[in-house]
Amino acid sequence: MMRLDKFLCETGGYSRSEAKELLKKGNVTLNGQLEKKAEYKINETLDTIKVNGIAMNYEKNHYYLLHKPAGVITATEDNRHHTVLDLLDGIDTRKLFPVGRLDKDTEGLLLITDDGELSHRLLSPRKQVEKKYYAILRDVITSEAVSRLEHGVDIGDTDITLPAKVKCLNEREIELIICEGRYHQVKRMLQAVNNEVKYLKRLSMGSLCLPDDLSKGMFRRLTTEEVYKLKQE
């Protein structure tokens, strides 16, 4: 059970005072009947609440897939740069945060949510959730370099990286799958084999893949099936 004004805040993005004003003015109905009491307890999953005739649907958590463009930082707020949350136009982002991070110049899939439990599971080294990247390299990638990446390399941390999966698309383009999320990990791994990443894009995280028809800077809600699969990772 939930207070009616709290429900309006969480579903409509209203402040508590805005929600109370809507109720006071008679803009809210509960199961077809006018309701003005902010403290009225409702069943958020069974009751039908409408504001100005528009039904408000309750979601405990929210999940968005963003095609992050270069030039935007992965943060919830920043005084100097645009953040990934700034791209979620029309969405109440007050409780949202990105799952992991992509460097400012890195593009691709970024999950944004308010589900802390799911975020922890996806990022936990023990879960070893796979992340796939597409990279354009400065130099030709050698078979020796591929072998080293696939066995783990020293990037200056206490432990060497876990074995990666490498698919060579051509001499300077690869797909790289890792199951960790260390700081600048992909770039540091290629530096460890005497190469350099010139362009980097994340293609997938676990079962969640970047859609071909989702343009840079665009986002969409995850489907119920996508959320379910992620929670099984």
trRosetta pair geometry for C-beta under 8 A, 3 or more apart (Angstrom, degrees):
i j d omega theta_ij theta_ji phi_ij phi_ji
1 41 4.5 18 173 179 120 114
1 42 6.9 149 -155 70 72 26
1 43 6.2 -50 -101 -85 65 59
1 44 7.9 147 -141 -13 24 84
2 6 5.4 -120 174 83 98 118
2 7 5.1 115 113 -62 123 95
2 41 6.9 138 64 -151 23 67
2 42 6.0 -37 66 63 76 78
2 43 7.9 109 21 -121 83 17
2 44 4.9 28 23 -46 132 117
3 6 4.2 84 67 7 96 109
3 7 6.9 -158 92 -11 49 84
3 38 6.7 22 171 150 110 68
3 39 5.6 -51 -137 -140 108 42
3 40 7.2 108 -154 63 58 40
3 41 6.4 -46 -89 -95 45 58
3 42 7.8 49 169 17 10 84
4 7 5.5 -51 -151 32 34 116
4 8 6.6 34 153 -18 65 103
4 19 7.9 171 123 166 73 118
4 23 7.0 102 116 -96 125 137
4 28 7.3 116 168 147 124 151
4 30 7.0 -68 -116 -78 130 130
4 35 6.5 -136 -132 127 164 130
4 37 6.8 100 29 94 140 67
4 38 6.0 -144 71 -157 98 33
4 39 7.3 14 27 63 93 8
4 40 4.5 23 -18 65 127 91
4 41 7.6 -121 -33 -80 78 13
4 42 5.4 85 -84 -13 78 120
4 49 7.3 167 -145 -118 91 140
5 8 5.6 -51 -150 35 36 112
5 9 6.5 39 150 -21 65 103
5 16 6.1 59 154 -149 121 74
5 19 4.3 123 -153 121 80 131
5 20 5.7 9 -119 -67 133 73
5 23 6.7 -69 -84 -22 90 143
5 38 3.8 16 -40 -162 126 94
5 39 7.3 -13 6 -63 111 38
6 9 5.6 -52 -150 34 34 114
6 10 6.3 23 156 -13 67 110
6 16 7.9 -4 -86 -109 56 93
6 19 7.9 129 -46 133 19 172
7 10 6.1 -64 -146 41 28 103
7 11 6.0 3 166 0 67 116
7 42 6.0 -28 -32 58 156 128
7 44 5.6 -169 -114 -106 115 102
7 49 6.3 107 128 17 137 171
7 56 7.2 115 147 113 98 135
7 58 6.5 -58 -150 -89 96 120
8 11 6.4 -66 -132 48 24 95
8 12 5.2 -22 -175 25 65 122
8 14 5.3 -20 139 43 96 131
8 19 3.9 140 89 -131 131 114
8 22 6.6 -172 -165 60 155 141
8 23 7.7 -135 -23 -47 160 102
8 28 7.1 -62 -85 -105 133 141
8 49 7.5 -123 -75 151 79 143
8 51 7.0 105 -131 -71 106 131
8 56 7.0 -32 -113 -168 59 175
9 12 7.1 -59 -104 54 10 82
9 13 7.5 17 -171 -149 45 6
9 14 5.3 -98 -102 72 52 76
9 15 6.9 16 -120 -159 102 12
9 16 5.9 -10 -79 -78 136 59
9 19 5.4 -67 -54 -43 79 144
10 58 7.1 40 103 -133 115 87
11 49 7.8 126 54 81 158 127
11 56 4.3 96 125 174 143 110
11 57 6.6 166 -148 69 123 36
11 58 5.5 -75 -80 -92 121 61
11 59 7.6 120 -110 19 81 72
12 19 7.5 141 60 -94 124 94
12 51 6.3 35 -89 2 149 160
12 56 5.8 -54 -55 -123 97 129
13 92 3.4 -164 -109 -70 114 134
13 94 7.9 144 -140 3 86 115
14 18 4.0 -137 -169 92 101 118
14 19 4.5 132 107 -59 134 81
14 22 7.0 -61 -131 -10 165 135
15 18 4.5 95 50 6 78 104
15 19 7.0 -142 90 -7 40 86
16 19 5.7 -53 -150 34 32 113
16 20 6.5 30 154 -17 64 106
17 20 5.8 -54 -148 37 33 110
17 21 6.4 36 152 -22 65 106
18 21 5.6 -55 -149 35 32 113
18 22 6.5 37 152 -22 65 102
19 22 5.7 -51 -153 31 32 113
19 23 6.6 30 151 -16 64 106
19 38 6.8 104 119 -129 101 105
20 23 5.6 -54 -150 38 34 112
20 24 6.1 39 151 -24 67 107
20 38 5.0 -15 -107 -83 86 139
21 24 5.5 -51 -144 35 32 115
21 25 6.3 24 159 -13 65 109
22 25 6.1 -64 -148 41 26 104
22 27 4.5 -83 -168 62 79 122
22 28 5.6 81 134 -38 101 108
22 51 6.2 -19 -177 -138 142 111
23 26 7.9 42 176 -66 31 25
23 27 7.4 -84 -69 48 22 79
23 28 5.2 -30 -99 25 64 134
23 35 7.0 -50 -142 112 98 70
23 36 5.0 124 163 -151 86 49
23 37 7.1 -114 176 40 136 13
23 38 5.5 174 50 -73 165 75
24 36 6.3 81 -100 -158 31 104
26 34 5.7 -11 -150 -153 90 125
26 36 6.5 -32 -85 -82 62 106
27 51 5.8 31 138 -159 100 71
27 52 5.3 -18 -167 -58 102 75
28 34 7.5 101 84 -152 56 58
28 35 5.8 -65 110 66 99 83
28 36 7.5 142 58 -90 104 43
28 49 6.7 -11 -167 -169 98 93
28 50 7.1 160 -151 82 51 51
28 51 5.6 -18 -98 -100 76 69
29 32 5.9 -6 164 -145 126 10
29 33 6.1 147 -160 68 87 24
29 34 5.7 -52 -104 -88 76 41
29 35 6.5 111 -145 10 28 87
29 49 7.2 167 84 -150 53 47
29 50 4.8 -1 53 54 98 99
30 33 5.8 -35 68 66 72 82
30 34 8.0 29 21 146 76 8
30 35 4.0 26 2 -14 116 144
30 40 7.1 -97 -48 118 165 146
30 42 6.4 -130 -138 -102 125 126
30 47 6.1 -16 -163 178 90 124
30 48 7.4 137 -163 79 41 57
30 49 5.7 -10 -105 -102 67 77
31 47 5.8 -81 -49 -152 99 83
31 48 5.4 106 -91 48 52 89
32 48 7.3 38 -31 81 70 121
35 40 5.9 -87 -179 38 125 165
37 40 4.1 100 89 -39 107 102
42 47 4.6 -93 -172 41 105 159
42 49 6.7 39 -179 -59 167 123
43 46 4.2 0 109 43 127 103
43 47 4.9 131 59 -16 75 97
44 47 7.0 -34 -92 42 17 99
44 58 4.2 65 169 -55 104 178
45 58 6.4 -101 -78 70 54 126
48 55 6.4 -52 -164 -129 91 106
49 55 7.2 109 78 -152 48 60
49 56 5.0 -38 93 49 99 108
50 53 5.6 -3 164 -143 128 13
50 54 6.0 149 -159 65 84 29
50 55 5.2 -45 -95 -86 85 48
50 56 6.8 172 -106 -3 29 82
51 54 5.7 -31 66 60 71 88
51 56 5.9 56 -3 -44 103 118
59 62 5.8 93 108 -77 132 73
61 113 6.3 23 172 -174 109 104
61 114 5.6 -158 -144 72 77 84
61 115 4.1 46 -159 -69 149 100
61 118 7.6 122 160 5 163 130
62 91 8.0 154 161 -166 149 119
62 95 8.0 109 31 83 117 106
62 96 6.7 -61 81 -90 119 105
62 113 6.2 178 88 -143 59 61
62 114 5.5 48 40 15 88 105
62 115 7.8 -170 47 -28 41 91
62 221 7.7 -80 -166 -127 81 99
63 111 7.0 -26 -161 -164 87 97
63 112 7.7 143 -158 81 40 52
63 113 4.9 -1 -104 -100 64 106
63 115 6.9 -10 -75 2 94 127
63 221 6.6 86 81 -163 70 68
63 222 3.9 -37 113 24 118 124
63 226 7.6 -171 122 101 141 108
63 227 5.4 165 19 -92 163 108
63 230 7.9 168 -146 40 149 154
64 88 6.4 49 142 -114 172 123
64 91 7.1 2 -68 -129 153 169
64 96 7.5 7 21 -145 122 140
64 111 7.4 143 78 -160 51 49
64 112 4.5 -21 66 65 102 99
64 113 7.0 -179 23 -71 68 58
64 219 5.1 22 175 173 112 125
64 220 7.0 168 -151 87 73 25
64 221 6.0 -52 -100 -101 67 46
64 222 6.9 -134 -86 -19 17 83
65 109 6.7 -35 -163 -148 96 87
65 110 7.7 139 -161 72 49 46
65 111 6.3 -26 -103 -102 63 63
65 112 7.9 -177 -81 23 16 79
65 208 6.7 -160 -104 -177 123 122
65 210 7.6 177 172 -112 119 57
65 211 7.7 91 118 -1 143 100
65 214 7.2 -52 115 -140 110 169
65 219 6.3 167 84 -154 47 73
65 220 5.8 -12 56 61 95 75
65 221 7.8 66 14 157 82 7
65 222 5.8 105 -28 -72 101 81
65 226 7.8 -55 -44 153 130 157
66 84 6.0 119 110 -172 165 110
66 87 6.3 101 -147 92 129 132
66 88 7.3 -76 -87 -71 124 90
66 109 7.7 123 74 -158 53 39
66 110 4.6 -30 68 68 101 97
66 111 7.8 177 21 -87 82 15
66 112 5.7 43 -11 -8 120 118
66 218 7.7 179 -147 98 58 35
66 219 4.3 -26 -98 -97 71 107
67 107 7.5 12 172 178 75 92
67 108 7.0 -57 -150 -154 63 18
67 109 7.1 -28 -105 -86 55 45
67 110 7.9 157 -101 21 10 85
67 210 6.3 98 -104 -153 91 110
67 214 4.7 164 -37 127 130 103
67 215 6.4 179 71 103 151 26
67 216 5.2 -116 125 -110 112 35
67 217 6.6 -32 84 16 91 27
67 218 5.5 19 35 56 113 73
67 219 7.1 -158 13 -78 67 55
68 72 6.2 -138 -164 72 88 118
68 74 7.2 -12 -130 -79 153 96
68 84 5.9 -40 -110 -112 107 114
68 87 7.9 175 -113 22 60 163
68 102 5.5 146 83 59 159 146
68 106 7.4 31 102 106 126 73
68 107 5.8 -173 93 -150 76 47
68 108 6.1 -12 50 58 93 39
68 109 7.5 -22 11 73 94 5
68 110 4.5 59 -34 -8 120 129
68 216 7.7 -22 110 -151 21 77
68 217 8.0 56 -144 -78 23 40
69 72 5.8 78 69 5 77 117
69 107 5.9 -5 -135 -119 31 100
69 216 4.0 81 -85 173 100 111
69 217 4.8 -7 -19 -55 125 83
70 104 7.1 63 -165 143 66 60
70 105 5.0 17 -144 -150 108 47
70 106 7.0 136 -100 40 79 12
70 107 5.4 -54 -46 -62 77 95
71 82 7.4 31 131 54 85 114
71 104 6.6 35 -113 172 14 89
71 105 7.5 50 -50 -99 47 52
72 81 7.3 154 -141 157 41 106
72 82 5.1 -58 -120 100 86 99
72 83 6.6 100 -178 -159 90 15
72 84 5.7 111 141 -75 120 61
72 86 7.5 -144 -145 54 118 109
72 87 6.7 18 -151 -40 162 124
72 104 7.0 179 70 -146 25 68
72 217 7.9 130 -22 -103 149 81
73 78 5.8 47 65 -19 137 161
73 81 4.9 73 -1 106 121 138
73 82 7.3 147 21 84 77 49
73 83 5.6 -48 73 -109 82 65
73 84 7.3 -109 93 -23 40 80
73 104 5.2 -25 -90 -96 73 92
74 83 7.5 88 -138 -158 11 81
74 84 5.5 20 -115 -17 55 129
74 98 5.0 -97 -167 70 96 165
74 100 7.8 -29 167 116 151 55
74 101 3.9 157 96 -145 143 81
74 102 5.2 128 -47 42 137 62
74 103 7.7 -47 6 -62 115 10
74 104 7.9 -136 -1 -75 77 51
74 110 6.7 -152 -113 -134 113 143
75 78 5.1 81 82 -44 142 109
75 81 8.0 87 38 79 127 110
75 83 4.8 -94 71 -125 78 120
75 84 7.3 136 37 16 41 88
75 85 7.9 -80 97 4 49 105
75 98 7.6 -49 -56 17 12 124
75 101 7.9 28 -61 -121 60 118
76 83 6.5 54 162 164 6 157
76 85 5.7 45 -143 -18 51 145
76 93 7.8 174 -153 150 84 110
76 96 7.5 165 -122 93 101 67
76 97 5.5 -42 -74 -111 117 79
76 98 7.6 -153 -64 3 71 84
77 83 6.2 -94 -98 -17 20 158
77 85 7.4 -36 -65 48 57 137
78 81 4.8 -16 111 54 140 81
78 82 7.7 -5 63 59 116 5
78 83 5.3 141 13 -59 104 107
81 104 7.5 -61 -173 -122 159 123
82 86 4.8 -109 -163 61 85 152
82 87 7.6 82 161 -49 115 84
83 86 5.1 116 57 -7 66 99
84 87 5.8 -48 -167 22 45 115
84 88 7.7 47 143 -24 65 97
84 98 5.5 60 66 -67 148 129
84 110 6.0 -84 -148 113 152 156
84 112 6.6 -166 129 -78 121 131
85 88 5.7 -45 -161 19 49 114
85 93 4.4 123 -168 -180 112 152
85 96 6.2 149 -117 89 111 115
85 98 7.8 -121 -51 -40 84 92
85 112 7.2 154 -91 -148 72 144
87 217 5.6 -141 -143 -160 126 69
87 219 6.5 121 123 -23 105 121
88 91 4.1 -57 152 46 108 129
88 93 5.4 126 72 -76 133 120
88 96 7.2 -6 32 83 169 164
88 112 6.9 -125 -64 100 137 159
88 219 5.9 -29 -103 43 75 158
91 96 7.5 26 134 -20 120 155
92 95 7.8 27 127 19 95 86
93 96 4.6 -72 -154 38 68 121
95 114 4.3 36 124 -121 103 134
96 112 5.4 38 176 165 118 101
96 113 6.6 -170 -141 117 81 8
96 114 5.3 -76 -91 -61 52 87
97 112 7.0 -169 94 -151 22 74
97 113 7.2 -35 58 68 64 53
97 114 7.1 100 14 -101 79 52
97 119 7.4 11 87 -98 108 162
98 101 6.3 90 106 -94 131 60
98 110 5.6 -30 -144 176 114 114
98 111 7.2 120 -159 80 62 51
98 112 5.3 -41 -96 -98 59 80
99 110 7.5 163 49 -175 75 66
99 111 4.2 -10 32 80 125 104
99 112 7.1 -150 -4 -85 80 28
99 113 6.3 26 -44 23 110 105
99 118 7.6 -58 -102 113 138 90
99 119 4.6 -146 -115 -125 96 90
99 122 5.7 19 177 79 134 141
99 123 6.6 -155 -178 -47 85 110
99 205 7.5 141 101 145 124 166
100 110 7.8 -138 75 -138 89 79
100 111 7.8 62 31 46 95 93
100 122 7.5 -99 -27 115 111 110
100 123 5.6 171 -67 -98 93 112
100 181 5.3 -100 -127 -157 123 147
100 205 7.7 -177 27 -117 143 146
102 106 4.2 -130 176 91 98 118
102 107 7.4 130 160 -68 147 2
102 108 6.6 178 -118 58 154 91
102 110 5.8 -100 -3 -81 124 115
102 202 6.2 -117 -99 -4 125 128
103 106 4.3 90 53 -3 83 111
103 184 6.7 56 -68 -101 128 78
103 187 7.6 29 -22 -20 155 138
103 200 7.4 54 44 70 116 134
105 200 7.5 80 109 41 85 98
106 200 4.6 -37 -119 90 94 107
106 201 6.9 171 -171 -89 73 35
106 202 6.9 53 160 -18 115 93
107 200 7.3 159 30 95 67 55
107 201 4.6 -20 76 -110 92 88
107 202 7.6 -158 101 22 46 68
107 216 6.5 -45 -150 -119 124 113
108 133 7.5 -134 -9 -124 175 71
108 134 7.8 160 -87 32 135 94
108 200 7.8 -78 -6 134 129 67
108 201 4.1 136 -59 -174 115 68
108 202 3.5 160 111 49 142 65
108 203 6.2 -71 -149 -56 128 36
108 210 5.8 -93 -162 -67 76 154
109 202 4.8 -103 44 108 82 100
109 203 6.5 42 -4 161 120 9
109 204 6.2 59 22 -92 161 22
109 205 6.0 -156 115 -8 129 97
109 208 6.8 156 -177 123 141 100
109 209 7.2 -111 -80 -171 151 26
109 210 4.1 -128 -62 -67 103 100
110 202 7.4 96 -61 64 65 135
111 119 8.0 -172 104 -102 118 81
111 122 7.4 -28 58 128 151 173
111 205 6.3 -99 -17 59 120 147
111 208 6.5 64 -74 100 119 165
111 222 7.9 21 -134 -57 97 131
111 230 7.9 131 -125 -132 155 153
112 219 7.5 -25 32 -141 127 142
113 118 6.5 -34 108 73 162 125
113 119 6.4 -166 67 -58 118 104
115 118 4.1 25 121 23 121 115
115 119 6.3 152 95 -19 69 87
116 119 5.5 -56 -146 37 33 115
116 120 6.3 36 157 -22 67 104
117 120 5.9 -54 -151 33 29 111
117 121 6.6 25 153 -16 63 107
118 121 5.8 -58 -150 37 34 110
118 122 6.2 29 156 -18 68 108
118 230 6.4 47 -163 128 122 114
118 231 6.2 -67 -110 -94 107 79
119 122 6.0 -59 -146 38 29 108
119 123 6.2 6 163 -2 65 116
120 123 6.3 -73 -144 48 24 98
120 124 6.0 42 158 -48 66 103
121 124 5.8 -38 -141 7 28 118
121 127 5.7 100 -180 -70 65 160
121 129 7.7 89 135 -41 70 134
121 231 7.7 66 75 -137 155 50
121 233 6.7 134 134 76 110 100
122 127 7.1 -97 -118 88 16 152
122 129 5.2 -50 -154 32 59 167
122 205 6.6 42 -171 159 124 120
122 206 6.5 -91 -131 -25 98 133
122 230 7.0 -17 -80 -175 120 102
122 233 6.4 51 -100 78 73 148
123 129 7.7 -48 -64 38 21 126
123 181 5.7 -62 -146 33 82 152
124 127 4.5 84 75 -1 100 105
124 129 7.9 83 54 -4 69 105
125 128 7.0 30 177 -68 45 63
125 180 5.9 17 -119 -121 92 84
125 181 7.9 -133 -78 26 75 81
127 233 6.5 61 171 127 126 94
128 162 7.3 -114 -125 137 109 173
128 179 4.0 27 -167 158 74 136
128 180 7.8 -26 -120 -63 65 60
129 179 6.2 155 66 -149 27 83
129 205 6.6 36 141 178 118 78
129 206 4.7 -37 -166 -70 110 98
129 233 5.0 33 -109 164 113 133
130 165 8.0 -1 -142 22 125 125
130 177 5.2 -2 -167 -174 111 109
130 178 7.3 149 -148 80 62 26
130 179 5.1 -43 -89 -88 55 88
130 204 7.5 15 111 105 92 105
130 205 7.8 176 94 -151 51 37
130 206 6.5 127 52 -87 69 39
131 177 7.0 161 77 -151 39 60
131 178 5.8 -22 59 65 91 76
131 179 7.1 153 11 -97 75 35
131 181 7.0 82 -4 -84 149 90
131 202 6.3 -37 179 -146 104 112
131 204 6.9 -175 -148 92 45 60
131 205 5.1 -3 -107 -107 85 71
131 206 7.9 -13 -76 -25 61 54
132 175 6.2 0 -173 -178 101 103
132 176 7.3 156 -154 81 54 41
132 177 4.9 -23 -98 -96 75 84
132 202 7.2 117 82 -163 51 63
132 203 4.5 -50 101 64 103 106
132 204 4.4 28 35 44 109 96
133 175 7.0 164 83 -156 45 55
133 176 4.9 -17 61 61 98 91
133 177 7.7 174 19 -81 69 36
133 178 7.5 4 4 11 112 99
133 186 5.4 -32 58 -104 170 155
133 200 6.0 -15 -173 -164 123 90
133 201 6.6 147 -159 78 71 43
133 202 5.4 -43 -99 -102 78 56
133 203 6.5 169 -106 5 20 88
134 173 7.3 -1 -174 -171 88 94
134 174 7.6 174 -150 91 48 44
134 175 5.6 -26 -97 -101 66 74
134 200 7.5 154 81 -154 54 42
134 201 4.7 -12 57 63 98 99
134 203 5.6 82 -21 -44 97 117
135 173 7.1 170 88 -149 50 52
135 174 5.4 -11 59 61 96 86
135 175 7.8 155 17 -97 76 26
135 176 6.0 10 3 2 123 118
135 186 6.5 -166 -74 166 138 128
135 190 7.1 -157 159 -61 156 147
135 197 5.1 -70 -156 -130 119 102
135 199 6.8 158 -154 83 48 60
135 200 5.3 -2 -106 -105 84 73
135 201 7.7 -172 -72 27 46 66
136 172 6.1 35 -164 136 68 96
136 173 5.5 -20 -104 -99 66 80
136 197 7.4 97 69 -162 50 62
136 198 5.0 -62 101 67 94 100
136 199 4.1 26 36 44 111 104
136 200 8.0 -129 28 -60 68 45
137 140 7.7 137 96 -90 124 8
137 141 5.8 96 39 -52 165 99
137 172 4.7 -141 59 -163 86 74
137 173 7.2 -159 10 -74 85 30
137 174 6.8 37 -26 5 119 105
137 190 6.5 -153 -118 -157 107 140
137 195 5.2 -15 -164 172 122 125
137 196 6.7 128 -161 72 70 46
137 197 6.4 -51 -104 -103 62 44
137 198 6.4 125 -150 6 11 95
138 172 7.6 -139 73 -147 11 115
138 195 6.1 173 48 -172 93 71
138 196 4.0 29 -5 59 132 98
138 197 7.7 -59 -19 -23 87 7
138 198 5.5 129 -67 -46 68 108
139 172 7.1 -166 111 -111 17 98
139 194 7.7 -30 51 125 149 79
139 195 5.1 -127 48 -124 102 87
139 196 7.3 81 2 26 89 78
140 171 4.4 -40 -127 175 91 106
140 172 6.1 -72 -96 -69 46 79
141 145 5.3 -119 -165 78 76 134
141 146 6.3 85 152 -55 111 91
141 168 6.2 -155 78 -113 128 111
141 171 6.8 170 29 179 71 47
141 172 6.9 144 -11 -108 87 35
141 174 6.0 37 -12 -50 165 128
141 193 8.0 42 -140 116 84 134
141 195 6.4 7 -97 -92 76 162
142 145 4.6 101 56 3 79 100
142 146 7.1 -139 98 -3 46 85
143 146 5.5 -50 -149 35 36 115
143 147 6.4 41 152 -22 65 104
144 147 5.7 -54 -151 35 31 113
144 148 6.5 31 152 -19 64 105
144 193 7.9 169 111 -158 80 111
145 148 5.7 -54 -149 35 33 111
145 149 6.4 33 154 -18 66 105
145 193 3.9 106 -141 167 96 136
145 194 7.4 -114 -97 50 119 83
145 195 6.4 58 -149 -19 154 128
146 149 5.8 -56 -150 37 31 110
146 150 6.2 24 155 -15 65 111
146 166 4.9 -155 -146 92 89 151
146 168 6.7 -56 -91 -50 139 114
147 150 5.8 -61 -146 40 29 109
147 151 6.4 14 158 -9 65 112
148 151 6.0 -68 -147 43 29 101
148 153 5.4 58 152 -82 99 106
148 192 7.5 -151 137 118 129 102
148 193 5.3 157 76 -98 136 115
149 152 8.0 60 -171 -60 26 14
149 153 6.2 -28 -98 -24 48 120
149 164 4.8 -50 159 55 90 123
149 166 5.3 78 93 -50 132 135
149 176 7.2 -80 172 -131 142 113
149 189 6.1 77 -123 167 97 117
149 193 6.3 -51 -52 -36 93 148
150 163 5.6 22 175 -164 48 95
150 164 5.9 -95 -95 67 43 67
150 165 6.9 57 -116 -105 90 32
150 166 5.8 -98 -62 9 97 108
151 163 5.8 -20 -122 -107 17 96
152 160 4.3 92 149 130 110 114
152 161 4.9 -170 -146 76 75 64
152 162 6.0 -59 -97 -158 110 9
152 163 5.3 -66 -45 -70 85 54
152 164 7.7 138 -81 -8 48 77
153 160 6.0 -169 96 -162 14 101
153 161 5.6 6 47 28 64 111
153 189 5.6 122 53 -144 130 75
153 192 4.1 131 151 116 134 147
153 193 6.4 -90 -107 -48 156 91
154 157 7.9 -158 -161 42 60 64
154 160 5.1 -59 -77 -104 60 91
154 192 6.1 166 70 -143 55 131
155 160 7.6 114 5 -142 73 53
155 161 6.1 52 -6 -40 117 108
155 182 7.1 134 82 104 144 149
155 185 7.0 91 111 -140 177 61
155 188 4.0 75 -157 139 123 120
155 189 6.0 -51 -78 -75 127 54
155 191 7.5 90 -131 66 87 101
155 192 5.4 -86 -88 -54 69 133
156 188 7.1 -97 22 -167 107 130
157 160 7.9 161 66 -86 93 20
157 182 6.5 -87 -49 -145 152 149
161 164 6.8 7 128 -39 127 101
161 178 7.1 -51 -179 -139 125 119
161 180 6.4 -139 -148 30 86 144
161 182 7.4 -116 -104 15 96 139
161 185 7.0 120 -111 -164 129 107
161 189 6.0 -12 -10 -99 165 111
162 178 7.2 124 68 -160 95 79
162 179 5.9 -54 84 58 143 96
162 180 5.7 143 20 -31 111 115
164 176 5.7 -9 174 -168 133 91
164 177 6.2 154 -169 74 75 54
164 178 5.1 -33 -112 -86 99 77
164 189 6.9 71 -31 -169 152 157
165 176 7.3 149 78 -159 56 43
165 177 4.0 -1 53 51 105 111
166 174 5.9 -26 -162 -169 90 127
166 175 7.4 149 -157 80 42 56
166 176 5.8 -5 -105 -107 71 72
166 177 7.9 -143 -62 24 35 73
167 174 6.4 145 76 -164 51 71
167 175 4.3 -3 57 54 107 102
167 176 7.9 -150 28 -66 69 37
168 171 7.7 26 -175 -93 115 21
168 173 7.6 108 -167 84 55 57
168 174 5.5 -36 -105 -105 50 86
169 173 4.1 -51 66 104 116 104
169 174 6.2 -168 8 -94 87 26
169 175 6.5 88 -41 -18 107 87
170 173 5.0 40 42 37 86 101
175 203 7.2 -24 -139 12 107 149
176 186 6.1 133 87 -132 144 108
176 189 7.6 154 -174 88 152 144
178 181 7.9 146 112 -70 115 47
178 185 6.3 -171 127 125 169 135
178 186 6.9 -147 -4 -79 142 83
178 189 7.6 -161 -80 -35 139 159
180 185 6.2 175 95 -128 101 161
181 185 6.7 -141 -159 -8 23 142
182 185 4.1 107 63 -80 85 109
182 188 7.5 -68 105 47 117 140
183 188 7.8 62 97 -19 67 141
184 187 4.7 -54 178 52 92 115
184 188 5.2 96 113 -28 93 103
185 188 5.8 -65 -143 41 26 107
185 189 6.1 29 160 -25 66 106
186 189 5.7 -53 -148 31 30 113
186 190 6.7 22 157 -12 63 104
186 197 6.3 63 125 -64 98 157
186 200 6.1 134 97 -136 141 137
187 190 6.2 -59 -153 38 30 105
187 191 6.4 33 150 -20 64 108
187 196 7.7 16 -157 -155 81 59
187 197 4.8 -101 -108 28 74 129
187 200 7.1 -76 -64 -51 90 153
188 191 5.4 -51 -146 37 35 116
188 192 6.4 44 152 -28 64 101
189 192 5.6 -50 -154 27 32 116
189 193 7.2 9 154 -1 62 102
190 193 6.1 -64 -152 46 38 96
190 195 4.5 -77 177 84 92 99
190 196 6.2 137 122 -105 118 14
190 197 5.1 125 44 -42 154 87
191 194 7.6 39 -174 -81 37 19
191 195 7.1 -115 -82 66 27 51
191 196 6.5 45 -86 -95 73 65
197 200 5.2 25 168 -58 133 110
202 205 7.1 20 165 -50 125 92
202 210 7.3 131 107 -39 68 131
203 209 6.6 -10 154 -149 76 80
203 210 5.4 -109 -154 21 46 114
204 207 7.9 -84 -175 154 115 8
204 208 6.3 162 -157 89 74 53
204 209 4.4 -25 -100 -104 106 67
204 210 6.6 -121 -69 -4 57 77
205 208 5.2 -8 64 63 79 105
206 229 7.6 161 135 132 112 93
206 230 5.9 106 94 -123 146 70
206 233 4.3 -45 -137 -105 140 140
207 226 7.3 -171 108 -146 106 65
207 229 4.2 -89 86 143 157 125
207 230 6.2 -135 50 -73 103 57
207 232 7.9 31 -9 63 143 98
207 233 6.7 -145 -3 -77 97 101
208 222 7.4 -50 -119 -118 123 121
208 226 6.0 74 -103 -168 92 108
208 229 7.6 156 -56 91 72 114
208 230 5.9 16 -39 -81 114 111
210 214 6.6 -123 -176 58 74 123
211 214 4.3 91 67 -10 100 107
211 220 7.9 3 19 30 141 135
214 218 5.3 -152 -172 87 74 115
214 219 7.7 51 -164 -104 120 21
214 220 6.6 -110 -112 0 121 113
215 218 4.6 77 62 -2 76 128
222 226 4.3 -126 -172 88 99 127
222 227 5.1 118 118 -55 128 85
222 230 7.6 -29 -168 -5 156 138
223 226 4.6 99 52 3 78 102
223 227 7.2 -144 92 -3 43 84
224 227 5.9 -55 -151 37 32 110
224 228 6.3 35 152 -22 65 107
225 228 5.6 -53 -148 35 32 114
225 229 6.4 30 156 -18 65 105
226 229 5.9 -55 -148 36 30 109
226 230 6.4 31 154 -19 64 106
227 230 5.8 -56 -150 36 31 111
227 231 6.4 28 155 -18 65 108
228 231 5.9 -63 -153 37 29 110
228 232 6.8 24 151 -18 63 107
229 232 5.7 -60 -155 33 35 110
229 233 7.4 60 146 -49 62 83
230 233 5.7 -23 -164 -15 43 116
